[in-house]
Amino acid sequence: MLYSQTIFMKRISKTLFAAICLAAIACSPKKSEPIDSVKLLINNEDQLTQVIIYDVFTPPVASRIYVYSSIAAYEALRFSKANTTSIAEKLNGFGKMPQPDSTKKYDFNLAASEAFFKVTRNVKVFSVDSLTAYENKIHENFKQQLDEATYQASVAFGDTIAAVVLKRAKNDGYFKSRGKAKYLGSEEPGKWRPTPPDYADGVEWCWNTMQPMVLDSASQFKPIPPPKYDLKPGSVYSGMLKEVYDITTHLTEEQKTIARYWDDNPFVIEHAGHMMFGNKKITPGGHWIGIASQIIEQEKADPVKAAQTFAITSIALYDAFISCWDEKYRSSYVRPVTVIKESIDKNWMPFLQTPPFPEYTSGHSTITASAATVLTKLYRDNLSFTDSSDYHYIGMKRNFTSLHAAAAECSISRVYGGIHYMLSVNTGAEAGKKVGGLVVKKLLE
């Protein structure tokens, strides 16, 4: 009897022990999945895009946020791959970048995310609550993957990278530009003045005072001046104006689709009777950061190549904005809507809402040609892809046979939209290729 009781008690003890072990396993934190480095980079950029859309930054300012954040991520992540050189050290105003401590162990994916968002917060964005929630998830994931010493060293290294990047950002001219007077244009014939429907003042009129990344100066690729304003029949200007009017009054459905697809106006004011509401959308630079994400995934880029892609694309966008805005406010050229309504057809309105800054040259044409030039160099010519980067915002996708084909369609879309003359998009595209070519020469050759 005693023997059978002992056996029974042993069986009970084993059963209880197994139950306790199972309960402990069930209640313990679930081990997170291994971190996909490339997806993390892409998701970080997408999170930044969402914040930029929500906070309604102007396109030039958005490009500044992308460039500093993306450079910081690359400078931290590059140490995960041997013999990978610094990008920042080749740029204007950075100097020597920090190096990891050889006596410590790091996870450079964590360091890159830390650097990226530390810079993002401080250059600055406003919607920090959504960033905090997103970052907390990232950190919890890494905490489950890493020992405490590696985790702390990685975060500290990311912060060190961010501090150097932010030092450059602090002295790039941005904060000095914030207190400038409004730019209201001129009533002089042929000069820009605020346009309907909201007649807003000129956006970022002193952006040419920003310190470029690779350009020697904002005017390094100064385009030829636009034609003299002259409404006489047969003049160059009157021909340009009539071309816009004729195209926009006979738009095909495909041309309307192209115009809508590339609009990328971050804040369009919609009017319906006495009601007015804002419609937030992706910026033109954000659209090309999205295209870069798709190319990275499609071409199966490794993590360092992915970080390099974001950094160099954002540099091409940033300097292209500086170059373009330099000419915009030098020539301060009148928009088609102003002259067409006054001299041809008072009831005419462009298919797209005219953005609030001077016409010459086209910003879209300049920045997209610049981005397409560097992405083509990073990957290859005739790279076919489907662009769905704007799908969440406008529900549209488009197929392209190359990056330059996408840039060319974006450029002509501004004429279809009725907001640019043909000369302005062509001249802008040429300037953008020059900016992109300089980025390639300094960073990729």
Secondary structure, DSSP 4 states (H G I P E B T S, - for coil): -HHHHHHHHHHHHHHHHHHHHHHHHHHSPPPPPPP-HHHHHHHHHHHHHHHHHHHT--HHHHHHHHHHHHHHHHHHHGGGSTTPPPSGGGSTT--SPP---TTS---HHHHHHHHHHHHHHHTT-S-HHHHHHHHHHHHHHHHHHS-HHHHHHHHHHHHHHHHHHHHHHHTSSHHHHTTPPP-----STTB----TTT-PPPTTTTGGGSPPSS-SSTTTTPPPPPPPP--STTSHHHHHHHHHHHHHTT--HHHHHHHHHT---SEEEEEETTEEEEEE---HHHHHHHHHHHHHHHTT--HHHHHHHHHHHHHHHHHHHHHHHHHHHHH-BPPHHHHHHHHT-TT---SSPPPSS--SS-HHHHHHHHHHHHHHHHS-TT--EEE-TTHHHH---EEESSHHHHHHHHHHHHHHTTSS-HHHHHHHHHHHHHHHHHHHHHHT-
